[in-house]
Amino acid sequence: SAMDVILVRHAIAEKRDASRWPEDALRPLTDHGRERFAPAARGITELVERVDIVLASPYVRAWQTADILAEEAGWPEPDVCTELAAHAPVTDALIVLTRLPSDITVACIGHEPNMTILAQALVRPKDAHDLGWFKKGGAAHVRFSKGVVVGGGRLLWACTPKELRQLDA
């Protein structure tokens, strides 16, 4: 009974603009970002059979990305996970993951640099060099034989959004 963790960085969002979004958490995806991510979300279904739980940063851009995954990939509706917010320490997200049942597939939708740091913390040291920085809309899949253990996961794949779109045949 393996545990699978899918990490996804939010899709392309509007540029920071304090006059339009005084709170950065409210900055949404662009129309272009939504259009580009929809086929990537469908592409993920070629790599991941099912997802049991989706945890998303409360930031609008991450939440909207999770919504697209629910719509296009058939993933469950997201649950708010403040530990995945852009300002949250990665150690908080790790604690959340270690407390989950050890036989599920969980997806985490968040931000850089946290997604890359989280991925590097989860995988075996020899897999860490296969992880570049997550592009917007990029994803990775880490598998644990029991529950989440820091440095104990096997990296099954890490894909750019372009690679995910190419899977949407």
C-alpha positions in Angstrom: 0.0 0.0 0.0 2.1 2.9 -1.3 1.5 6.5 -0.6 1.7 8.9 -3.5 2.3 12.6 -3.3 1.7 14.8 -6.4 3.1 18.3 -6.3 1.8 20.9 -8.6 2.9 24.5 -9.0 0.0 26.9 -9.8 -0.5 27.9 -13.4 0.5 31.3 -15.0 -0.9 34.2 -12.9 -1.2 37.9 -13.3 1.9 40.0 -12.6 2.3 41.4 -9.1 0.5 44.8 -9.0 -0.1 46.4 -5.6 -2.7 48.7 -7.0 -4.8 45.9 -8.4 -4.1 43.3 -5.8 -3.0 44.9 -2.5 -2.8 41.4 -1.1 -0.7 39.1 -3.2 -2.9 36.2 -2.1 -5.7 37.6 -4.3 -3.7 37.6 -7.5 -5.6 35.3 -10.0 -4.5 33.2 -13.0 -4.5 34.9 -16.4 -6.9 33.7 -19.1 -3.8 32.5 -21.0 -2.7 30.7 -17.8 -6.1 28.9 -17.6 -6.1 28.0 -21.3 -2.5 26.6 -21.1 -3.1 24.6 -18.0 -6.3 22.8 -19.0 -4.5 20.4 -21.4 -1.7 20.0 -18.9 -4.3 19.0 -16.3 -5.7 16.4 -18.7 -2.2 15.2 -19.5 -1.6 14.4 -15.8 -4.4 11.8 -16.0 -2.1 9.8 -18.3 0.4 9.6 -15.4 -1.8 9.4 -12.3 -4.7 7.0 -12.0 -6.6 8.6 -9.2 -6.2 11.3 -6.5 -7.9 10.9 -3.1 -7.3 14.3 -1.5 -6.3 17.7 -3.0 -4.7 20.2 -0.7 -4.3 23.7 -2.1 -2.8 26.9 -0.9 -5.5 29.4 -0.1 -4.0 31.9 -2.5 -6.4 32.5 -5.4 -4.0 31.4 -8.1 -3.4 28.0 -6.5 -7.1 27.5 -5.7 -8.0 28.3 -9.4 -5.3 25.8 -10.5 -6.9 23.1 -8.2 -10.3 24.0 -9.7 -9.0 23.3 -13.2 -7.6 19.9 -12.0 -11.0 19.1 -10.6 -12.7 20.0 -13.9 -10.2 18.6 -16.4 -8.6 15.7 -14.5 -11.6 14.7 -12.4 -9.6 15.3 -9.2 -11.6 15.9 -5.9 -12.5 19.4 -5.0 -9.6 21.0 -3.1 -9.3 21.4 0.7 -7.7 24.6 2.0 -4.2 24.0 3.3 -2.7 27.1 4.8 0.6 25.2 5.2 0.9 25.4 1.4 0.5 29.2 1.3 3.4 31.1 -0.4 4.6 32.5 3.0 4.4 29.3 5.0 7.5 27.4 6.0 8.0 24.1 4.0 8.4 22.2 7.3 4.7 22.9 8.0 3.7 21.3 4.7 5.9 18.3 5.6 4.2 17.9 8.9 0.8 17.8 7.2 1.9 15.1 4.8 3.4 12.9 7.5 0.0 12.9 9.3 -2.0 11.6 6.4 -3.0 7.9 5.9 -0.2 5.9 4.3 -2.2 4.3 1.5 -3.6 7.4 -0.3 -2.7 9.6 -3.2 -2.6 13.3 -2.2 -2.0 16.3 -4.4 -0.5 19.5 -3.1 -1.0 22.7 -5.1 1.3 25.5 -4.2 4.1 28.0 -5.0 7.7 28.3 -5.8 10.2 28.0 -4.2 8.3 25.9 -1.7 7.2 23.2 -4.2 10.8 22.5 -5.3 12.1 22.6 -1.7 9.3 20.3 -0.6 10.0 17.9 -3.5 13.8 17.9 -2.7 13.0 17.2 1.0 10.7 14.3 0.1 12.8 12.3 -2.4 15.8 10.1 -1.9 19.0 12.1 -2.2 19.9 10.4 -5.5 16.6 11.5 -7.0 17.0 15.2 -5.9 19.2 16.0 -8.9 16.4 15.1 -11.3 14.3 18.0 -9.9 14.7 21.4 -11.6 12.7 24.3 -10.4 9.0 23.8 -11.0 7.7 25.9 -13.9 4.2 27.4 -13.5 1.8 24.5 -14.0 4.6 21.9 -13.7 4.2 18.8 -11.5 6.1 15.9 -9.9 5.1 12.5 -8.4 6.8 11.0 -5.3 6.0 7.5 -4.0 6.6 6.2 -0.5 6.4 2.5 0.4 4.6 3.3 3.7 4.0 6.9 4.8 5.8 10.1 4.1 9.4 10.1 5.4 11.8 12.9 4.7 14.3 11.7 2.1 12.5 8.4 1.7 10.4 9.0 -1.5 11.0 7.7 -5.0 10.7 10.3 -7.7 8.4 8.7 -10.4 8.4 11.7 -12.7 8.8 15.4 -12.8 7.2 17.2 -15.8 7.1 20.7 -17.2 3.7 22.0 -18.3 4.8 21.6 -21.9 5.5 17.9 -21.3 2.1 17.5 -19.6 0.3 19.2 -22.5 2.0 16.7 -24.9 0.4 13.8 -23.0 -3.0 15.2 -23.7 -3.5 13.4 -27.0 
